[in-house]
Amino acid sequence: MQEHYLDNAATTRPLPEVVSLIQETLLGPYGNPSSLHRKGQEAEHVMQSAREKIAKVLHTEPSSVVFTSCATESIYTALQAALLKNRRLSLHVLLPRGEHAATSGALQALSSYASLFGREIEMEYLQNLPDGSVSLSDLESKLREDTALVTSIHVNNETGVIQPIEKMGALIRSKSPKALFHVDATQSFSKYELDLSRTEIDFLSASAHKIHGPKGIGLLFQRRGLSMTPLLRGGGQERGLRSGTENVAYIAGFGLAAQRMEEQRSVWEDHCRSLKQEAVRLLQESFPDISVNGPSVAEGAAHIVNLRIPKVRSEVLLHALEDKGIFISSGSACASNHPEEKSPALSALGLSTAAMEESVRLSFSLENTTEDVKALRDAMTSLIPMLRRFT
Ligand code: PLP
């Protein structure tokens, strides 16, 4: 059976050339980058080259890039570091509704640690506009002189709404100069232009597996001059900011994947957006009651769209499509491990539980074709009337 993978916001297939580079790195420069001998230096050189590629994508210096095991680790590290740094100021944190579980989970854990020391993290959610994007006027009114941290996703993984991070950064710097700003760029890194030399961002997190790199490797950007408390201490790798022997082969793969994504950025955007528009057009042609949750197809991120299909349970549809070789998502892949927190971004849009249970996410990559979209339309055309009979 032919496969149609439309779940690229959950993860992407690694590029063959990335896989080859990982294999070559595992077998060739396999030394420990901290070793002083030649084998170590070879590995260090591979890592440095990947760091430079990633720094170039972000318009920053290589020494601001720290490699971690995943975006979840980067986010946790950044939020903890920001709160520790500003702990004398306050523990006031501002964030949009609908953040990924990696952020809400980190804040939950940090809140419980803070309470051990008799402190409380004062979390305040920002109002959003009808498409899910942050209200800048609400941010402006909630920023305080003693705000410790603002954290925001860049591209929402469920709805594809793009948060105005450049404008948020400028507001934060002017109204709360001491507040630190973290951006979860896991869905946008290298896909969207972001010039960190011109943007007021202190920390940024991303992950390789969303851009056709390997799973299990992430990055944390930390603005130059900012001292940061590490999450992991030990051997002092990554200039003391993240101890543990580096995953050199995956770091090499991450660098190459980021370089390729950046090179193809505009092709990627046009390709994904036109497939997304075609998918929504074809589906709405057959089922006019299908609606888009969040930003319009023209406005959200090119690769993500969230659809509500009335009177069809998304999980049942997902498995019925899977039987036909089509892979989509209901909610975010991570939320499926926490059914009780099903869909933070859709709840932020004010959807009822029933509406959330009828919502699916399609997400595209350069590997998708119109054949995938047509296969989805054909499968939905036969499945939806049948599933609706059982509702
Ligand atoms: N943040 C966002 C927006 C994501 O989409 C994801 C992955 O689903 C993560 C964080 C976590 O990424 P990782 O799996 O690399 O920890």
Residues whose N, C-alpha, C, O or C-beta is under 5 A from the ligand:
A	BS01	PLP	A9 A10 C70 A71 T72 H100 A102 V155 N157 D184 T186 Q187 S207
